């Protein structure tokens, strides 16, 4: 058993040893605190006349190694913090703006053109499937899709004197019941096959 004041006298050396082990002041403070607590709990195992610093530094080293092994085994392999730090989110303003423009442009299409674009470009159906669903020949599906894409392209990129998109914005408020079409799908609709 040792005197508690002797343990207090050793904390300076323990602090230096802990800093050498952890290389971080906060972690060193935690390690010293854990070491002192363990030394007080196990004070009955201390043999009087032996070196108190050697005994407590051995406790400290064992605590450090146990903590290191625990971190390597559990935290390193599944700790999400490094991945969360690297993750970033792109701004959504442009996508929202494009989506609202595509939504308005889709409202300006005829029902047949809107339906053909939704079936092929949004739902990803094949020409033959659309032909069966709409009960029209495949050639009609292709020509209707080509005209729909062309009309959508005209609405989406009007010439400087054509204010069709602005008129559509005024005619169709933002809360229309049009299906939501992501911008990347709308861009596929504008591309020719």
C-alpha positions as CSV (number, residue, x, y, z in Angstrom):
1,X,0.0,0.0,0.0
2,X,1.2,3.5,-0.7
3,X,0.4,7.0,0.5
4,X,-1.9,9.0,-1.7
5,X,0.4,12.0,-1.6
6,X,3.2,9.9,-3.1
7,X,0.9,9.2,-6.0
8,X,0.2,12.9,-6.4
9,X,4.0,13.6,-6.4
10,X,4.4,11.1,-9.3
11,X,1.7,12.7,-11.6
12,X,4.2,15.1,-13.2
13,X,6.4,12.2,-14.4
14,X,3.3,10.2,-15.3
15,X,2.1,13.2,-17.4
16,X,5.3,13.3,-19.4
17,X,5.3,9.5,-19.9
18,X,1.6,9.7,-21.0
19,X,2.4,12.5,-23.5
20,X,5.2,10.4,-25.0
21,X,2.8,7.5,-25.5
22,X,-0.2,9.4,-26.9
23,X,1.4,12.5,-28.5
24,X,-1.7,14.4,-27.6
25,X,-2.2,16.5,-24.4
26,X,-5.9,15.7,-24.0
27,X,-5.4,11.9,-24.4
28,X,-2.4,12.1,-22.1
29,X,-4.5,13.8,-19.4
30,X,-7.1,11.0,-19.8
31,X,-4.5,8.3,-19.5
32,X,-3.0,9.9,-16.4
33,X,-6.5,10.0,-14.8
34,X,-7.2,6.4,-15.7
35,X,-3.8,5.4,-14.4
36,X,-4.3,7.1,-11.0
37,X,-7.7,5.6,-10.7
38,X,-6.4,2.1,-11.4
39,X,-3.5,2.6,-9.0
40,X,-5.9,3.7,-6.2
41,X,-8.2,0.7,-7.0
42,X,-5.2,-1.7,-6.9
43,X,-3.2,0.0,-4.1
44,X,-3.3,-3.2,-2.1
45,X,-1.1,-4.9,-4.7
46,X,1.6,-2.3,-4.4
47,X,4.6,-3.6,-2.4
48,X,6.0,-1.0,0.0
49,X,9.6,-0.1,-0.6
50,X,9.4,-0.5,-4.4
51,X,9.4,2.3,-7.0
52,X,6.0,3.8,-7.2
53,X,6.7,5.5,-10.6
54,X,7.7,2.1,-12.1
55,X,4.6,0.5,-10.8
56,X,2.2,3.2,-12.0
57,X,4.0,3.6,-15.4
58,X,3.5,-0.2,-16.0
59,X,-0.2,0.3,-15.2
60,X,-0.2,3.3,-17.6
61,X,1.5,1.4,-20.4
62,X,-0.9,-1.6,-20.1
63,X,-3.9,0.8,-20.2
64,X,-2.5,2.5,-23.3
65,X,-1.9,-0.8,-25.1
66,X,-5.3,-2.1,-24.2
67,X,-6.9,1.2,-25.5
68,X,-4.8,1.0,-28.7
69,X,-5.8,-2.6,-29.4
70,X,-9.5,-1.7,-28.8
71,X,-9.3,1.3,-31.2
72,X,-7.5,-0.8,-33.9
73,X,-10.0,-3.7,-33.6
74,X,-13.3,-1.7,-33.3
75,X,-12.9,1.9,-34.3
76,X,-10.5,1.8,-37.2
77,X,-12.5,-0.7,-39.3
78,X,-15.9,0.7,-38.7
79,X,-15.4,4.3,-37.5
80,X,-17.5,6.4,-39.9
81,X,-15.9,9.8,-39.0
82,X,-13.1,9.8,-41.6
83,X,-15.7,9.0,-44.3
84,X,-18.1,11.6,-43.0
85,X,-15.3,14.2,-43.0
86,X,-14.6,13.4,-46.7
87,X,-18.2,13.4,-47.7
88,X,-19.6,16.5,-49.3
89,X,-22.9,17.5,-50.7
90,X,-23.1,19.4,-53.9
91,X,-25.3,22.5,-54.0
92,X,-28.9,21.7,-55.2
93,X,-29.9,25.1,-56.5
94,X,-29.1,24.4,-60.1
95,X,-30.8,21.0,-60.1
96,X,-33.9,22.5,-58.5
97,X,-33.9,25.3,-61.1
98,X,-33.4,22.8,-64.0
99,X,-36.1,20.6,-62.6
100,X,-38.6,23.4,-62.4
101,X,-37.7,24.4,-66.0
102,X,-38.2,20.9,-67.3
103,X,-41.5,20.6,-65.4
104,X,-42.7,23.7,-67.0
105,X,-41.5,22.7,-70.4
106,X,-43.2,19.3,-70.0
107,X,-46.5,21.1,-69.3
108,X,-46.1,22.8,-72.7
109,X,-46.0,19.5,-74.5
110,X,-49.1,17.9,-76.0
111,X,-50.5,15.0,-73.9
112,X,-49.2,12.5,-76.5
113,X,-45.7,13.9,-76.5
114,X,-45.7,14.1,-72.7
115,X,-46.8,10.5,-72.4
116,X,-44.2,9.2,-74.8
117,X,-41.4,11.0,-73.1
118,X,-42.5,9.8,-69.7
119,X,-42.8,6.2,-70.8
120,X,-39.5,6.0,-72.6
121,X,-37.2,8.5,-70.9
122,X,-38.5,8.5,-67.3
123,X,-39.8,4.9,-66.9
124,X,-37.1,3.5,-69.3
125,X,-39.5,1.4,-71.3
126,X,-38.4,-0.1,-74.7
127,X,-40.0,1.1,-77.9
128,X,-41.7,-2.3,-78.3
129,X,-43.2,-2.1,-74.8
130,X,-44.5,1.4,-75.4
131,X,-45.9,0.2,-78.7
132,X,-47.9,-2.5,-76.9
133,X,-49.1,-0.2,-74.1
134,X,-50.3,2.6,-76.4
135,X,-51.4,0.2,-79.1
136,X,-49.5,2.0,-81.9
137,X,-46.8,0.8,-84.3
138,X,-43.2,1.1,-83.3
139,X,-42.6,3.6,-86.2
140,X,-45.2,5.9,-84.7
141,X,-43.5,5.6,-81.3
142,X,-40.2,6.6,-82.8
143,X,-41.5,9.5,-84.8
144,X,-43.7,10.7,-81.9
145,X,-40.7,10.6,-79.6
146,X,-38.5,12.5,-82.1
147,X,-41.1,15.2,-82.4
148,X,-41.6,15.3,-78.6
149,X,-37.9,15.7,-78.0
150,X,-37.6,18.4,-80.7
151,X,-40.5,20.3,-79.2
152,X,-39.1,19.9,-75.7
153,X,-35.7,21.1,-77.0
154,X,-37.4,24.2,-78.5
155,X,-39.1,25.0,-75.3
156,X,-36.0,24.5,-73.1
157,X,-33.6,26.5,-75.3
158,X,-35.7,29.2,-76.9
159,X,-34.2,31.8,-79.2
160,X,-33.6,35.2,-77.7
161,X,-37.0,36.6,-79.0
162,X,-39.0,33.6,-78.0
163,X,-40.4,33.9,-74.5
164,X,-42.3,30.6,-74.6
165,X,-40.7,29.4,-71.4
166,X,-41.6,32.6,-69.6
167,X,-45.2,32.4,-70.8
168,X,-45.3,28.8,-69.6
169,X,-44.0,29.8,-66.2
170,X,-46.8,32.4,-66.0
171,X,-49.4,30.0,-67.3
172,X,-48.5,27.1,-65.0
173,X,-47.8,27.8,-61.4
174,X,-45.0,26.0,-59.6
175,X,-47.4,23.6,-57.9
176,X,-48.8,21.9,-61.0
177,X,-49.7,18.2,-60.8
178,X,-47.1,17.2,-63.4
179,X,-44.9,14.2,-62.6
180,X,-41.6,15.1,-61.1
181,X,-38.9,14.5,-63.7
182,X,-35.2,14.6,-62.5
183,X,-33.0,16.8,-64.6
184,X,-30.7,14.0,-65.7
185,X,-33.7,12.1,-67.1
186,X,-34.9,15.2,-68.9
187,X,-31.5,15.6,-70.5
188,X,-31.8,12.1,-71.8
189,X,-35.2,13.1,-73.3
190,X,-33.5,15.9,-75.1
191,X,-30.8,13.7,-76.6
192,X,-31.5,11.8,-79.8
193,X,-31.3,8.1,-79.8
